[in-house]
Amino acid sequence: MDNLQLREIWAKKYANVDRTLARMKEVKAAATAFNANIDAVVKISGKRLGELIEKNGLSWEDLNDAGELKLRKGTDVLRGVFKCFSRGIAEEWLTEDKAVYDWMVENIGYDRLQMGGQGGIVANALAAAGVSKVYVHTNSLPKLQAGQFLKLKNLVSFDEKGEEKQACLIDRKKDVPLIHWILEFDKGDKLIIGGHEVICPKSNRFIATYDPLNLNLVKDDAFVRFSETHPIDYIILSGFHALTSNNRGCELIEGVLPLVKSWKKLNPQGIVHLEIASTQDIAVRSDIVNKIAPLVDSIGLNERETIDALQVIGEEKFAVECEANTDSAHMLEAIYRIKKKTGCPRVQLHMFGLYMTLQDKGFRIKPQENLRGMCLAAVAAAGKASLGKVEKPEDFVVRKDTPVNDEALNVLKKAAAYAEDEKLEEDGIADFRGYDLIAIPTILVPKPVTLVGMGDTISSVSLVASR
């Protein structure tokens, strides 16, 4: 089928997103844990990056030094930004050294502050979409952090007395603000350094993190007590990517496993979803994929996280192959292998132009329901890319009439060819090796206002809206 016909078919599917959004009000309770912080967002141009590199005396060789994916000194921030800028990729590097934090304050600054951390971003998105009550875990909630939560009565957390309260009104005065730097760059921007010209191939961002509480997975006791005694329909779990093995990271993950089991025992019909983020520490990454993922009902990944997961499930050779060719065919095979290894009932991948979900036959969310949720997530992501935020219901569907373009349709076609089922192109649903495969072409926004939290928004909205 040609792309013109396919575009008309998918326009009809996307036309139903208003009804899907309205049904999110039927969800009684959702919760997000564990990480919420403040993001200091900076749009960094190739010119400014070059000036900072020159000012700090970094050579071409310094910038291309593979080194550790950590921030041991301030100039490592520039090395990380350069790597992501030159490749058009997203990574997050961590530091436990306050001197690096101080260097960023002095040399980087910020354009604006906004909600950060998967838990905080997802809580805002689900509350804005209309979920009846959203509980957000916060290990630090001073006034500056509370100001990043939407002023919505259905978005709650716990104050210093452990009492439930509207999140934006809480001020735990003894808590210290947790700030992450998000350095965004644009496709096509140019950097000239040491006689070399670098053109950014894709809009993306580099995250530099100094966050002692989330680095130690400090949990809020009031949230834990509540979640172990009150059934919650959806729990979106994240924040493990900040852990390191030399800082008890694997031990901290072990400590979370009983909590996850208690959630599932308390509410067998509820769904616990794990958002897998870019995790540099390979031992921690292994525990996330091999210990948490098998316990939960659903996991979400992007292309980079998918390749990283392959590396810790005994698929190192295929990970190298995917690194060389990150197309939809390779990604479909990749999530199949991850699903087989972890046994997780539902695996969702979000990549440029395409979302794919692979789930067990008979999973409590039916394929058609999943398709509707994924379509809403795609429109929500396009709205966020266009507006820079989704804070009210109309923001979620502002791009609902934007047609999918040839690039997205061609990515879907490649996945359909690999699945050996052309109907996937028009139906969005197929059988793949005994599992249900749901795939949709997404709405692409040429010059996004922001990409921060895009994957988290996609995963959470597509899941919670699938009802």
C-alpha positions as CSV (number, residue, x, y, z in Angstrom):
1,M,0.0,0.0,0.0
2,D,1.3,3.4,-0.9
3,N,2.0,6.1,1.7
4,L,-0.9,8.3,0.7
5,Q,-3.4,5.6,1.5
6,L,-1.6,4.7,4.7
7,R,-1.6,8.3,5.8
8,E,-5.4,8.4,5.4
9,I,-5.8,5.2,7.4
10,W,-3.6,6.4,10.3
11,A,-5.4,9.8,10.3
12,K,-8.6,7.9,11.1
13,K,-6.9,6.1,14.0
14,Y,-5.4,9.4,15.4
15,A,-8.9,11.0,15.1
16,N,-10.0,9.0,18.2
17,V,-7.4,10.5,20.6
18,D,-9.9,12.9,22.2
19,R,-12.1,10.0,23.4
20,T,-9.0,8.2,24.6
21,L,-7.9,11.2,26.6
22,A,-11.4,11.6,28.2
23,R,-11.3,8.1,29.5
24,M,-8.2,8.7,31.5
25,K,-10.5,10.3,34.1
26,E,-11.7,6.8,34.8
27,V,-8.3,5.8,36.3
28,K,-8.7,6.1,40.0
29,A,-5.1,6.2,41.2
30,A,-1.6,6.3,39.7
31,A,1.7,6.8,41.4
32,T,5.2,7.6,40.3
33,A,8.5,6.8,42.1
34,F,11.3,7.4,42.9
35,N,12.9,10.4,41.3
36,A,11.7,14.0,41.1
37,N,14.1,17.0,40.8
38,I,14.6,20.4,39.3
39,D,16.0,20.7,35.8
40,A,18.1,23.7,34.8
41,V,17.5,23.8,31.0
42,V,20.1,25.4,28.7
43,K,19.9,25.6,24.9
44,I,23.6,25.4,23.9
45,S,24.6,26.4,20.4
46,G,27.6,25.0,18.6
47,K,29.1,28.5,18.8
48,R,28.8,28.7,22.6
49,L,30.0,25.1,23.0
50,G,33.1,26.0,21.0
51,E,33.7,29.1,23.1
52,L,33.5,27.0,26.3
53,I,35.8,24.4,24.9
54,E,38.3,27.0,23.8
55,K,38.1,28.9,27.2
56,N,38.8,25.7,29.1
57,G,41.7,24.6,26.9
58,L,40.3,21.3,25.6
59,S,41.9,19.8,22.5
60,W,40.3,17.7,19.7
61,E,42.0,14.7,21.3
62,D,40.6,15.6,24.8
63,L,37.1,15.8,23.4
64,N,37.3,12.4,21.6
65,D,38.8,10.7,24.6
66,A,36.4,7.8,25.3
67,G,37.2,7.9,29.0
68,E,34.6,7.1,31.7
69,L,31.1,8.3,31.2
70,K,31.3,10.2,34.5
71,L,31.9,13.8,35.6
72,R,35.1,13.8,37.6
73,K,35.9,17.4,36.8
74,G,34.0,20.4,35.3
75,T,35.5,20.0,31.8
76,D,34.0,16.5,31.6
77,V,30.7,18.2,31.1
78,L,32.0,19.7,27.8
79,R,33.4,16.3,26.8
80,G,29.9,14.8,27.3
81,V,28.1,17.6,25.5
82,F,30.5,17.3,22.6
83,K,30.0,13.5,22.3
84,C,26.2,13.9,22.3
85,F,26.2,16.9,20.0
86,S,28.5,15.2,17.4
87,R,26.4,12.0,17.4
88,G,22.9,13.4,17.9
89,I,22.5,11.1,20.9
90,A,21.2,11.6,24.5
91,E,23.2,10.5,27.5
92,E,23.3,11.3,31.2
93,W,26.5,11.5,33.2
94,L,26.7,11.7,37.0
95,T,28.9,13.3,39.6
96,E,29.1,13.0,43.3
97,D,31.6,15.9,43.5
98,K,30.1,19.3,44.5
99,A,33.0,21.0,42.8
100,V,31.6,19.9,39.5
101,Y,28.2,21.3,40.5
102,D,29.9,24.6,41.4
103,W,31.7,24.6,38.0
104,M,28.3,24.2,36.2
105,V,26.8,27.1,38.2
106,E,29.7,29.3,37.2
107,N,30.2,28.2,33.6
108,I,26.8,26.9,32.3
109,G,24.0,28.7,34.1
110,Y,20.5,28.0,32.9
111,D,17.7,29.5,30.7
112,R,14.8,28.2,32.8
113,L,13.9,25.8,35.6
114,Q,11.4,23.0,35.1
115,M,10.3,19.7,36.5
116,G,12.9,17.0,36.3
117,G,13.2,13.3,37.0
118,Q,11.0,10.7,35.4
119,G,8.8,10.5,38.5
120,G,8.1,14.2,38.6
121,I,7.6,14.6,34.8
122,V,5.3,11.6,34.6
123,A,3.3,12.8,37.7
124,N,2.7,16.2,36.0
125,A,1.7,14.5,32.7
126,L,-0.8,12.0,34.2
127,A,-2.4,14.7,36.5
128,A,-2.8,17.0,33.5
129,A,-4.3,14.2,31.4
130,G,-7.0,13.9,34.1
131,V,-6.2,10.8,36.2
132,S,-8.3,11.1,39.3
133,K,-5.4,11.0,41.8
134,V,-1.7,11.0,41.1
135,Y,0.7,10.3,44.0
136,V,4.2,11.5,43.5
137,H,7.2,10.3,45.5
138,T,9.6,13.1,46.5
139,N,12.7,12.6,48.6
140,S,13.2,16.4,48.6
141,L,10.2,18.8,48.5
142,P,11.2,22.4,49.4
143,K,9.3,25.3,47.9
144,L,11.5,25.5,44.8
145,Q,10.7,21.9,44.0
146,A,7.0,22.3,44.8
147,G,6.9,25.1,42.3
148,Q,7.7,22.7,39.5
149,F,4.5,20.7,40.1
150,L,1.4,21.7,38.3
151,K,-1.2,23.5,40.4
152,L,-3.7,20.7,40.2
153,K,-5.7,19.3,43.1
154,N,-5.4,15.7,41.8
155,L,-1.6,15.8,42.1
156,V,-0.5,15.1,45.6
157,S,2.5,14.1,47.7
158,F,3.4,14.1,51.5
159,D,4.5,17.0,53.7
160,E,7.0,16.9,56.5
161,K,4.4,15.4,58.9
162,G,3.7,12.6,56.4
163,E,0.3,13.9,55.6
164,E,-1.2,13.9,52.0
165,K,-1.3,17.3,50.5
166,Q,-1.5,19.0,47.1
167,A,2.1,18.7,45.8
168,C,2.5,22.3,44.7
169,L,1.6,23.6,48.2
170,I,4.1,21.6,50.2
171,D,7.2,23.3,51.5
172,R,9.5,20.9,53.4
173,K,11.8,23.6,54.6
174,K,14.7,21.4,55.7
175,D,15.0,19.8,52.3
176,V,17.7,20.8,49.8
177,P,16.7,21.5,46.1
178,L,18.1,18.8,43.7
179,I,19.1,20.4,40.4
180,H,20.1,18.7,37.2
181,W,21.5,20.4,34.1
182,I,19.9,19.7,30.7
183,L,21.9,20.9,27.8
184,E,19.9,20.8,24.6
185,F,21.2,21.2,21.0
186,D,19.7,21.4,17.5
187,K,20.0,19.3,14.4
188,G,22.1,21.0,11.8
189,D,24.0,23.3,14.2
190,K,27.7,23.6,13.6
191,L,30.8,23.4,15.8
192,I,34.3,24.2,14.6
193,I,37.1,23.2,16.9
194,G,40.8,22.5,16.2
195,G,40.3,22.8,12.5
196,H,37.5,20.2,12.5
197,E,33.9,20.9,11.6
198,V,31.2,19.0,13.4
199,I,27.5,19.2,12.3
200,C,24.9,17.9,14.8
201,P,22.9,15.1,13.0
202,K,19.9,15.1,15.4
203,S,18.3,17.4,18.0
204,N,19.0,15.9,21.4
205,R,20.4,16.7,24.9
206,F,23.1,15.9,27.4
207,I,22.3,15.7,31.1
208,A,24.8,16.5,33.8
209,T,23.6,15.3,37.2
210,Y,24.6,16.1,40.8
211,D,21.9,14.7,43.1
212,P,23.0,13.1,46.3
213,L,19.6,11.9,47.4
214,N,18.6,10.2,44.1
215,L,22.2,8.9,43.8
216,N,21.5,7.1,47.0
217,L,17.8,6.2,46.3
218,V,16.6,7.9,49.4
219,K,12.9,7.0,49.8
220,D,10.2,9.0,51.5
221,D,8.8,6.9,54.3
222,A,5.3,8.4,54.1
223,F,5.0,7.5,50.4
224,V,6.2,3.9,51.1
225,R,3.7,3.4,53.9
226,F,0.9,4.7,51.8
227,S,1.8,2.6,48.7
228,E,2.0,-0.6,50.8
229,T,-1.5,-0.1,52.3
230,H,-3.5,1.5,49.4
231,P,-4.1,-0.3,46.1
232,I,-2.9,1.8,43.2
233,D,-4.0,1.1,39.6
234,Y,-0.7,2.1,37.9
235,I,2.8,2.6,39.5
236,I,5.4,4.1,37.2
237,L,8.9,3.1,38.5
238,S,12.1,4.9,37.7
239,G,15.2,6.6,39.1
240,F,17.6,3.6,39.3
241,H,19.8,4.8,36.5
242,A,21.5,7.3,38.8
243,L,22.9,4.6,41.1
244,T,26.5,3.4,41.0
245,S,27.9,0.1,42.0
246,N,30.7,1.8,44.1
247,N,28.0,3.6,46.0
248,R,25.9,0.6,47.1
249,G,23.8,0.8,43.9
250,C,23.2,-3.0,43.6
251,E,22.4,-3.2,47.3
252,L,19.9,-0.4,47.0
253,I,18.1,-2.2,44.1
254,E,17.9,-5.4,46.2
255,G,16.1,-3.3,48.8
256,V,13.4,-2.2,46.4
257,L,12.5,-5.7,45.2
258,P,10.4,-6.5,48.3
259,L,8.5,-3.2,47.9
260,V,7.6,-4.1,44.3
261,K,6.4,-7.5,45.4
262,S,4.3,-5.9,48.1
263,W,2.6,-3.6,45.5
264,K,1.8,-6.6,43.3
265,K,0.5,-8.6,46.2
266,L,-1.7,-5.7,47.4
267,N,-3.2,-5.2,44.0
268,P,-2.8,-8.1,41.6
269,Q,-4.9,-6.3,39.0
270,G,-2.7,-3.2,39.1
271,I,0.2,-2.6,36.7
272,V,3.8,-1.8,37.7
273,H,5.8,-0.2,34.9
274,L,9.6,0.2,34.9
275,E,11.0,3.0,32.8
276,I,14.5,2.0,31.9
277,A,16.8,5.1,31.5
278,S,20.3,5.5,30.2
279,T,22.3,3.7,32.9
280,Q,26.1,4.1,32.7
281,D,27.1,1.7,35.5
282,I,27.0,-1.7,33.9
283,A,26.5,-3.6,37.2
284,V,23.5,-1.4,38.1
285,R,22.2,-1.7,34.6
286,S,22.4,-5.5,34.9
287,D,20.4,-5.6,38.1
288,I,17.8,-3.3,36.7
289,V,17.3,-5.5,33.6
290,N,17.8,-8.9,35.2
291,K,16.2,-8.3,38.7
292,I,13.6,-5.5,38.5
293,A,12.3,-6.1,34.9
294,P,11.3,-9.7,35.5
295,L,9.2,-8.6,38.5
296,V,7.2,-5.8,36.8
297,D,4.3,-6.0,34.3
298,S,5.7,-3.6,31.7
299,I,9.0,-1.9,30.7
300,G,9.8,1.1,28.5
301,L,12.9,1.8,26.5
302,N,14.3,3.9,23.7
303,E,16.9,2.8,21.1
304,R,19.9,3.6,23.3
305,E,18.5,1.9,26.4
306,T,17.5,-1.1,24.3
307,I,21.1,-1.6,23.1
308,D,22.4,-1.1,26.6
309,A,19.9,-3.8,27.9
310,L,21.2,-6.3,25.2
311,Q,24.7,-5.9,26.6
312,V,23.6,-7.3,30.0
313,I,21.5,-10.2,28.9
314,G,24.2,-12.1,27.1
315,E,23.4,-10.4,23.7
316,E,26.7,-8.4,23.4
317,K,27.3,-9.5,19.8
318,F,23.8,-8.4,18.7
319,A,24.1,-5.2,20.6
320,V,27.1,-4.3,18.4
321,E,25.1,-5.1,15.4
322,C,22.2,-2.8,16.6
323,E,24.7,-0.1,17.4
324,A,25.8,-0.2,13.7
325,N,22.3,-0.3,12.4
326,T,19.6,1.1,14.7
327,D,16.6,0.6,12.4
328,S,13.2,-0.7,13.3
329,A,13.9,-4.2,12.1
330,H,16.9,-4.5,14.5
331,M,14.9,-2.9,17.3
332,L,12.0,-5.3,16.9
333,E,14.4,-8.2,17.2
334,A,16.1,-6.5,20.1
335,I,12.9,-6.1,22.2
336,Y,11.9,-9.6,21.3
337,R,15.2,-10.9,22.8
338,I,14.8,-8.7,25.9
339,K,11.3,-9.9,26.4
340,K,12.3,-13.5,26.1
341,K,15.2,-13.1,28.6
342,T,13.4,-11.0,31.2
343,G,10.0,-12.6,30.9
344,C,8.4,-9.2,31.4
345,P,4.8,-9.4,30.0
346,R,4.9,-6.1,28.1
347,V,7.9,-4.3,26.5
348,Q,7.5,-1.0,24.8
349,L,10.1,0.8,22.6
350,H,9.9,4.4,21.6
351,M,12.2,5.4,18.7
352,F,12.3,8.1,16.1
353,G,9.2,7.8,14.0
354,L,7.8,4.6,15.6
355,Y,6.5,3.1,18.8
356,M,6.4,-0.7,19.2
357,T,4.8,-2.7,22.0
358,L,5.4,-6.5,22.3
359,Q,3.3,-8.2,24.9
360,D,2.0,-11.6,26.0
361,K,-1.2,-13.0,24.4
362,G,-4.0,-12.4,26.9
363,F,-2.2,-9.5,28.6
364,R,-4.8,-7.5,30.6
365,I,-4.4,-4.6,28.1
366,K,-5.7,-5.8,24.8
367,P,-3.8,-4.9,21.5
368,Q,-6.5,-2.5,20.3
369,E,-6.5,-0.7,23.7
370,N,-2.7,-0.5,23.5
371,L,-3.0,1.0,20.0
372,R,-5.3,3.7,21.2
373,G,-3.1,4.6,24.2
374,M,0.0,4.7,21.9
375,C,-1.8,7.0,19.5
376,L,-2.6,9.4,22.3
377,A,1.0,9.2,23.5
378,A,2.2,10.1,20.1
379,V,0.0,13.2,19.9
380,A,1.0,14.1,23.5
381,A,4.6,13.9,22.6
382,A,4.1,16.0,19.5
383,G,2.2,18.5,21.6
384,K,5.1,18.6,24.1
385,A,7.6,19.0,21.3
386,S,5.6,21.9,19.8
387,L,4.7,23.7,23.0
388,G,7.5,22.7,25.3
389,K,5.0,21.4,27.9
390,V,1.7,19.5,28.4
391,E,-0.1,21.1,31.3
392,K,-3.8,20.9,30.4
393,P,-5.9,18.4,28.4
394,E,-5.9,20.5,25.2
395,D,-2.1,20.5,25.1
396,F,-2.2,16.7,24.7
397,V,-4.2,16.8,21.5
398,V,-3.0,20.1,19.9
399,R,-1.3,18.2,17.1
400,K,-3.9,15.5,16.6
401,D,-4.6,16.6,13.0
402,T,-1.0,16.6,12.0
403,P,-0.5,13.8,9.4
404,V,2.2,11.2,9.8
405,N,4.9,11.8,7.2
406,D,6.7,9.4,4.8
407,E,9.7,9.1,7.2
408,A,7.6,7.6,10.0
409,L,5.6,5.4,7.6
410,N,8.8,4.0,6.1
411,V,10.1,3.1,9.5
412,L,6.8,1.3,10.2
413,K,7.1,-0.5,6.8
414,K,10.5,-1.8,7.7
415,A,9.2,-3.3,11.0
416,A,6.3,-4.8,9.1
417,A,8.6,-6.4,6.6
418,Y,10.7,-7.9,9.4
419,A,7.6,-9.2,11.2
420,E,6.6,-10.7,7.8
421,D,3.1,-9.2,8.1
422,E,2.2,-6.3,5.8
423,K,-1.1,-5.8,7.7
424,L,1.0,-4.2,10.5
425,E,1.4,-1.2,8.2
426,E,-2.4,-0.4,8.2
427,D,-3.7,-2.3,11.2
428,G,-0.9,-1.5,13.6
429,I,-1.4,-5.0,15.2
430,A,0.2,-8.3,14.2
431,D,1.4,-11.6,15.7
432,F,5.1,-11.8,16.1
433,R,6.5,-15.2,17.2
434,G,3.6,-15.9,19.5
435,Y,3.3,-12.4,21.0
436,D,1.0,-9.5,20.2
437,L,3.0,-6.7,18.3
438,I,1.4,-3.2,18.3
439,A,3.2,-0.6,16.2
440,I,2.3,3.0,15.2
441,P,4.0,5.6,13.0
442,T,4.4,8.8,15.1
443,I,3.9,12.5,14.5
444,L,7.2,14.1,13.9
445,V,7.9,17.7,14.8
446,P,10.8,19.2,12.8
447,K,12.1,21.7,15.3
448,P,11.0,20.6,18.8
449,V,10.9,23.2,21.6
450,T,12.2,20.6,24.0
451,L,13.0,16.9,24.2
452,V,13.3,16.6,28.0
453,G,11.0,13.9,29.4
454,M,9.7,12.9,26.0
455,G,10.3,9.2,26.5
456,D,8.8,9.3,30.0
457,T,5.6,11.0,28.7
458,I,5.3,8.5,25.9
459,S,5.6,5.4,28.1
460,S,3.3,6.6,30.9
461,V,0.6,8.1,28.7
462,S,0.5,5.2,26.3
463,L,0.2,2.7,29.3
464,V,-2.3,4.6,31.4
465,A,-4.5,5.6,28.4
466,S,-4.7,2.0,27.3
467,R,-7.9,1.1,29.0
